[in-house]
Amino acid sequence: MKLAYLMNTYPVTSGTFIRREIAAIEQTGVPVTRFAVRRWTEALVDPLDQAEQARTRYLLSGNAAGLVLAMLAELLTRPHRVARALPAWAGLWRAGGGFVRHVAYLMQAAALRRQTAAAGITHVHCHFCTNAAAVAMLSRLMGGPAYSFTVHGPDELVNLPAQGIAAKIANAAAVIAITRYCQGRLREHVSADLWPRIHIVHCGLKLEDFPDTAGNPRGETLVCVGRLCPQKGQVHIPAAVAAVRGRFPGLRVILIGDGESRAAIEAEVARHGVGDMVALAGWKSNAEVRAAIADARALLLPSYAEGLPIVIMEAFALRRPALSTTIAGIPELVDAECGWLVPPGDHDALVAALADAMAASPERLAAMGAEGRARVEARHDLAAIAPRLVSLFTAA
């Protein structure tokens, strides 16, 4: 098997888990060729992401002429194969997204088919069931390599029919869901005879990057890691901090990340007068994120929409409990033994959980941290996950 990974935009600051997964697969002895539709336009902070960008082949970014030539070449030399892809292409177009976008998908598929053929690629794996999976499916129908894709959520699960999910699953060699919740959502859209094609394989960590030496949770700092956006719910943090300020005047919350909600969060910080307690630190490198979590008492992630956040796994690997919400796959990893779960957007529940986290004894925090570490070692170790992925790809 010669393997390629195809992503829509890669690498991105919030996509470290994909880079880690690729590296783990290569450690099994299977080289991976990286493809992406487009280059991320924001600055990459981590040196490993910067190096990964240099290794990635881009179908669209800086390659408009190449796409046109690839499409013309396929039409001239393999018109019957292009015709075979047209019914599926028309189905994607009818599902939504606009004619021009779907013409671009077809052109990207032609370029991918030709580049994978030249490289001898036999299998393409995509992350997310959106654009990249559409391109991989069309490439397959045009005579390209078999493909599979991993579905995470939350955005891609909002309107699965508009993603053409039934056709993507039907034509895929394998589909990977990262949680039971995700698997169930996918099964709703295909017949039962296709259910065995949908496997649960968790995302994971390279545990060597998280040595079990962080010690027990300590201090009065909580860390929130993620893009600053409405889905992550960080805008609720200042009000919750203000509500417990009298009991825990030493509380500090550090928000690592950036995004469109920054101004709204800053306004809430000012409105509640907690500028001395809530700090917006911007994006940090992977090493800086690990250090911040290791120095914290717990992770705080009051999200409205998630799949299963990698940062919770990172916190658990560092023996830090997590305070998060009862959505999607999060309850499959987090419960009262290793953290706190609250309904998203519930101010009173968030305040109560925040107060409980701050009041927890060192012994209780240590027990929660130990349970989190044990769960990550059992379920989210890339050293065990990567061979399973390779086995699925090879069988496919």
C-alpha positions as CSV (number, residue, x, y, z in Angstrom):
1,M,0.0,0.0,0.0
2,K,1.1,3.5,-0.8
3,L,-0.8,6.0,1.3
4,A,-1.8,9.6,0.9
5,Y,-3.7,11.9,3.2
6,L,-5.9,14.6,1.7
7,M,-7.3,17.5,3.7
8,N,-9.2,20.7,2.8
9,T,-6.8,23.1,4.5
10,Y,-3.6,21.8,6.0
11,P,-1.7,22.3,8.2
12,V,-3.7,24.6,10.5
13,T,-3.0,25.6,14.1
14,S,-6.0,23.7,15.3
15,G,-5.2,20.6,13.3
16,T,-2.2,19.3,15.3
17,F,-4.0,15.9,15.7
18,I,-3.8,15.2,12.0
19,R,0.0,15.9,11.9
20,R,0.5,13.7,14.9
21,E,-1.6,10.9,13.3
22,I,0.4,11.1,10.1
23,A,3.7,10.9,12.0
24,A,2.4,7.9,14.0
25,I,1.5,6.1,10.8
26,E,4.9,6.8,9.3
27,Q,6.5,5.3,12.4
28,T,4.8,2.0,11.5
29,G,6.8,2.0,8.3
30,V,4.2,3.4,6.0
31,P,5.2,6.7,4.3
32,V,2.4,9.2,3.8
33,T,2.2,11.7,0.9
34,R,0.4,14.9,2.1
35,F,-2.2,16.6,-0.2
36,A,-4.4,19.5,0.6
37,V,-6.9,21.6,-1.4
38,R,-5.6,24.9,-0.1
39,R,-2.9,26.5,2.0
40,W,-3.9,28.1,5.4
41,T,-3.6,31.9,5.0
42,E,-2.9,32.6,8.7
43,A,0.5,32.4,10.3
44,L,1.6,29.0,11.6
45,V,3.1,29.3,15.1
46,D,4.5,25.9,15.7
47,P,7.7,24.9,13.9
48,L,6.4,21.4,13.2
49,D,3.4,22.9,11.4
50,Q,5.7,25.2,9.4
51,A,7.7,22.2,8.3
52,E,4.6,20.2,7.5
53,Q,3.4,23.0,5.2
54,A,6.6,22.7,3.1
55,R,5.9,18.9,2.7
56,T,2.3,19.3,1.5
57,R,1.1,19.3,-2.2
58,Y,-1.7,21.8,-2.9
59,L,-4.3,21.1,-5.5
60,L,-5.8,24.6,-5.6
61,S,-3.5,27.1,-3.9
62,G,-1.2,28.5,-6.6
63,N,-2.3,25.9,-9.1
64,A,-5.3,27.2,-11.0
65,A,-3.6,26.6,-14.4
66,G,-2.6,23.1,-13.3
67,L,-6.3,22.3,-12.5
68,V,-7.4,23.4,-15.9
69,L,-4.7,21.3,-17.6
70,A,-5.5,18.3,-15.5
71,M,-9.2,18.5,-16.3
72,L,-8.5,18.8,-20.0
73,A,-6.1,15.9,-20.0
74,E,-8.6,13.7,-18.3
75,L,-11.4,14.7,-20.8
76,L,-9.1,14.0,-23.7
77,T,-7.5,10.8,-22.6
78,R,-10.1,9.2,-20.2
79,P,-13.5,10.6,-21.1
80,H,-15.3,7.4,-20.1
81,R,-13.8,7.7,-16.6
82,V,-14.9,11.3,-16.3
83,A,-18.4,10.3,-17.4
84,R,-18.5,7.7,-14.7
85,A,-18.0,10.4,-12.0
86,L,-20.6,12.7,-13.4
87,P,-23.7,11.2,-11.7
88,A,-22.1,11.4,-8.3
89,W,-20.8,14.9,-9.1
90,A,-24.4,15.9,-10.1
91,G,-25.7,14.5,-6.8
92,L,-23.2,16.6,-4.8
93,W,-24.2,19.7,-6.8
94,R,-27.9,19.2,-6.3
95,A,-27.3,18.8,-2.5
96,G,-26.1,22.4,-2.4
97,G,-23.0,24.6,-2.6
98,G,-23.2,26.1,-6.0
99,F,-22.2,25.1,-9.6
100,V,-18.8,26.8,-9.6
101,R,-17.7,25.2,-6.4
102,H,-18.6,21.7,-7.7
103,V,-16.8,22.3,-11.0
104,A,-13.8,23.1,-8.9
105,Y,-14.2,19.8,-7.0
106,L,-14.2,17.9,-10.3
107,M,-11.1,19.7,-11.5
108,Q,-9.4,19.0,-8.1
109,A,-10.4,15.3,-8.5
110,A,-8.8,15.2,-11.9
111,A,-5.6,16.7,-10.5
112,L,-5.6,14.3,-7.6
113,R,-6.2,11.3,-9.8
114,R,-3.2,12.2,-12.0
115,Q,-0.9,13.0,-9.2
116,T,-1.7,9.9,-7.2
117,A,-1.3,7.8,-10.4
118,A,2.1,9.3,-11.0
119,A,3.2,8.6,-7.4
120,G,1.7,5.1,-7.3
121,I,-0.7,6.0,-4.5
122,T,-3.1,3.1,-3.8
123,H,-5.2,4.6,-1.0
124,V,-6.2,8.2,0.0
125,H,-7.5,9.0,3.5
126,C,-9.3,12.3,4.3
127,H,-10.1,14.0,7.5
128,F,-13.7,15.4,7.6
129,C,-16.5,14.4,5.3
130,T,-16.6,17.8,3.5
131,N,-14.7,19.1,0.5
132,A,-11.7,16.7,0.6
133,A,-13.9,13.6,0.8
134,A,-15.9,14.9,-2.2
135,V,-12.7,15.3,-4.2
136,A,-11.4,11.8,-3.1
137,M,-14.7,10.2,-4.1
138,L,-14.8,11.9,-7.5
139,S,-11.1,10.9,-8.1
140,R,-12.0,7.3,-7.2
141,L,-14.9,7.2,-9.7
142,M,-12.5,8.7,-12.3
143,G,-10.2,5.7,-11.8
144,G,-8.2,7.0,-8.9
145,P,-7.2,5.2,-5.7
146,A,-9.6,3.8,-3.1
147,Y,-10.4,6.3,-0.3
148,S,-11.6,6.5,3.2
149,F,-12.4,9.4,5.5
150,T,-12.7,10.3,9.2
151,V,-15.7,12.2,10.5
152,H,-15.3,14.4,13.5
153,G,-18.1,17.0,13.9
154,P,-19.5,19.3,14.9
155,D,-20.0,21.4,11.8
156,E,-19.9,18.5,9.3
157,L,-22.7,16.8,11.2
158,V,-25.1,19.7,11.0
159,N,-26.5,18.9,7.6
160,L,-25.1,15.6,6.4
161,P,-27.4,15.3,3.4
162,A,-26.0,18.6,2.1
163,Q,-22.5,16.9,2.3
164,G,-23.7,14.1,0.0
165,I,-22.8,11.7,2.9
166,A,-24.7,8.7,1.5
167,A,-22.7,8.7,-1.7
168,K,-19.5,9.3,0.0
169,I,-20.0,6.4,2.4
170,A,-21.3,4.1,-0.4
171,N,-18.2,4.7,-2.6
172,A,-15.7,4.7,0.3
173,A,-13.6,1.7,1.2
174,A,-14.0,2.6,4.9
175,V,-15.4,5.4,7.1
176,I,-14.0,6.3,10.5
177,A,-16.1,7.9,13.2
178,I,-14.2,9.3,16.2
179,T,-17.0,8.6,18.7
180,R,-20.1,6.4,19.2
181,Y,-22.1,9.6,18.9
182,C,-20.6,10.3,15.5
183,Q,-21.1,6.7,14.3
184,G,-24.7,6.9,15.2
185,R,-25.2,10.1,13.3
186,L,-23.7,8.6,10.2
187,R,-25.7,5.4,10.4
188,E,-28.9,7.5,10.2
189,H,-28.1,8.4,6.6
190,V,-27.3,5.0,5.0
191,S,-28.9,1.6,4.8
192,A,-28.0,-1.0,7.5
193,D,-25.9,-3.0,5.0
194,L,-23.4,-0.2,5.0
195,W,-23.1,0.1,8.8
196,P,-20.2,-2.4,9.0
197,R,-18.2,0.0,6.8
198,I,-18.3,2.7,9.6
199,H,-15.7,2.0,12.2
200,I,-15.0,3.8,15.5
201,V,-11.3,4.8,15.8
202,H,-10.5,7.4,18.3
203,C,-8.2,10.3,17.7
204,G,-5.1,10.1,19.8
205,L,-1.9,11.6,21.3
206,K,1.7,10.7,21.0
207,L,2.1,9.9,24.6
208,E,5.8,10.4,24.5
209,D,5.1,14.1,24.1
210,F,3.1,13.9,27.4
211,P,5.4,12.1,29.9
212,D,3.7,11.2,33.1
213,T,5.7,13.6,35.1
214,A,3.4,16.6,35.4
215,G,2.6,15.9,39.0
216,N,-0.8,16.7,40.6
217,P,-3.0,19.6,39.7
218,R,-2.1,22.7,41.6
219,G,-2.5,26.5,41.8
220,E,-5.6,28.5,41.0
221,T,-5.2,28.9,37.2
222,L,-7.6,27.3,34.7
223,V,-6.6,27.1,31.0
224,C,-9.0,27.3,28.0
225,V,-7.5,26.2,24.7
226,G,-9.2,26.6,21.3
227,R,-10.2,29.0,18.6
228,L,-12.1,32.0,20.0
229,C,-15.5,31.5,18.3
230,P,-19.2,31.2,19.3
231,Q,-19.1,27.4,19.2
232,K,-16.5,27.3,21.9
233,G,-18.5,29.3,24.4
234,Q,-15.6,31.3,25.8
235,V,-17.8,34.4,25.9
236,H,-19.5,32.9,29.1
237,I,-16.2,32.6,31.0
238,P,-16.0,36.3,32.3
239,A,-19.5,36.2,33.9
240,A,-18.8,32.9,35.6
241,V,-15.4,34.1,36.9
242,A,-17.1,37.3,38.3
243,A,-19.7,35.1,40.1
244,V,-17.0,33.2,42.1
245,R,-14.6,36.1,42.5
246,G,-15.6,36.7,46.2
247,R,-14.9,33.1,47.1
248,F,-11.8,32.6,45.0
249,P,-10.0,35.9,44.5
250,G,-6.9,34.2,43.3
251,L,-8.6,32.5,40.3
252,R,-7.0,33.1,36.9
253,V,-8.2,31.9,33.5
254,I,-5.9,31.9,30.5
255,L,-7.5,31.7,27.1
256,I,-5.1,30.3,24.5
257,G,-6.2,30.9,20.9
258,D,-7.6,33.6,18.7
259,G,-10.5,34.2,16.4
260,E,-13.7,36.0,15.6
261,S,-15.0,36.1,19.2
262,R,-12.0,37.9,20.6
263,A,-13.8,41.3,20.7
264,A,-16.9,39.9,22.3
265,I,-14.9,38.1,25.0
266,E,-12.9,41.3,25.7
267,A,-16.1,43.2,26.0
268,E,-17.4,40.7,28.5
269,V,-14.2,40.9,30.5
270,A,-14.6,44.7,30.7
271,R,-18.3,44.5,31.5
272,H,-17.7,42.2,34.5
273,G,-14.6,43.9,35.7
274,V,-12.4,40.7,35.6
275,G,-9.5,42.0,33.5
276,D,-7.1,41.0,36.3
277,M,-8.5,37.5,36.3
278,V,-9.1,36.6,32.6
279,A,-6.2,36.9,30.1
280,L,-6.3,36.3,26.3
281,A,-2.9,34.9,25.3
282,G,-3.3,34.3,21.6
283,W,-2.1,31.2,19.8
284,K,0.8,29.3,21.3
285,S,3.0,26.5,20.1
286,N,2.2,22.9,21.1
287,A,5.0,22.9,23.6
288,E,3.7,26.2,25.2
289,V,0.2,24.8,25.3
290,R,1.4,21.6,27.1
291,A,3.3,23.8,29.6
292,A,0.3,26.0,30.3
293,I,-1.9,23.0,30.9
294,A,0.7,21.3,33.1
295,D,0.9,24.5,35.2
296,A,-2.9,24.7,35.6
297,R,-5.4,23.3,38.0
298,A,-7.8,22.2,35.3
299,L,-8.9,22.6,31.7
300,L,-12.0,24.8,31.0
301,L,-13.9,24.3,27.7
302,P,-17.5,25.5,27.9
303,S,-18.3,24.6,24.2
304,Y,-21.6,24.5,22.4
305,A,-20.3,22.3,19.5
306,E,-17.4,19.8,19.5
307,G,-16.6,16.3,18.2
308,L,-14.3,15.0,20.9
309,P,-11.7,17.7,21.7
310,I,-8.1,16.7,21.5
311,V,-7.3,19.3,24.2
312,I,-9.3,17.3,26.7
313,M,-7.1,14.3,25.9
314,E,-4.0,16.5,26.3
315,A,-5.2,17.7,29.7
316,F,-5.9,14.1,30.9
317,A,-2.5,13.0,29.6
318,L,-1.0,15.7,31.9
319,R,-3.2,14.6,34.8
320,R,-5.4,17.6,34.7
321,P,-9.2,17.3,35.1
322,A,-11.5,18.9,32.5
323,L,-14.6,21.1,32.9
324,S,-16.6,20.9,29.8
325,T,-20.2,20.4,28.4
326,T,-22.6,17.6,27.8
327,I,-22.4,17.6,24.0
328,A,-21.6,15.1,21.2
329,G,-18.8,12.7,22.2
330,I,-17.5,14.6,25.3
331,P,-19.5,12.4,27.8
332,E,-17.8,9.4,26.3
333,L,-14.5,10.5,27.8
334,V,-15.4,12.9,30.6
335,D,-17.5,12.2,33.7
336,A,-17.5,12.9,37.4
337,E,-14.5,10.7,38.0
338,C,-12.2,12.9,35.9
339,G,-14.0,16.2,35.5
340,W,-17.2,18.3,35.4
341,L,-19.9,18.4,32.8
342,V,-22.5,21.1,32.4
343,P,-25.2,21.9,29.9
344,P,-23.8,24.4,27.3
345,G,-24.8,28.0,28.0
346,D,-26.1,27.2,31.5
347,H,-24.6,30.0,33.6
348,D,-25.6,28.7,37.0
349,A,-24.3,25.2,36.2
350,L,-21.0,26.6,34.9
351,V,-20.6,28.7,38.1
352,A,-21.3,25.8,40.3
353,A,-18.8,23.6,38.5
354,L,-16.2,26.3,38.4
355,A,-16.6,26.7,42.2
356,D,-16.4,23.0,42.8
357,A,-13.2,22.8,40.7
358,M,-11.6,25.6,42.7
359,A,-12.7,24.1,46.0
360,A,-11.6,20.5,45.3
361,S,-9.0,19.2,47.6
362,P,-5.5,18.2,46.3
363,E,-6.4,14.5,46.9
364,R,-9.6,14.7,44.9
365,L,-7.8,16.6,42.0
366,A,-5.0,14.0,42.1
367,A,-7.5,11.1,41.8
368,M,-9.3,12.8,38.9
369,G,-6.0,13.5,37.1
370,A,-5.0,9.8,37.6
371,E,-8.3,8.6,36.1
372,G,-8.0,11.0,33.1
373,R,-4.4,9.7,32.5
374,A,-5.6,6.1,32.6
375,R,-8.4,6.8,30.1
376,V,-6.1,8.4,27.6
377,E,-3.5,5.6,27.9
378,A,-6.3,3.0,27.3
379,R,-8.2,4.8,24.5
380,H,-6.2,7.5,22.9
381,D,-2.6,6.3,22.5
382,L,-1.5,6.9,18.9
383,A,1.0,4.0,19.2
384,A,-1.9,1.7,19.3
385,I,-4.3,3.7,17.1
386,A,-1.9,4.1,14.1
387,P,-1.5,0.3,13.4
388,R,-5.3,-0.1,13.5
389,L,-5.6,2.7,10.9
390,V,-3.0,1.1,8.7
391,S,-4.8,-2.2,9.0
392,L,-8.1,-0.6,7.9
393,F,-6.5,1.1,5.0
394,T,-4.7,-2.0,3.9
395,A,-7.8,-4.1,4.1
396,A,-9.7,-1.5,2.1
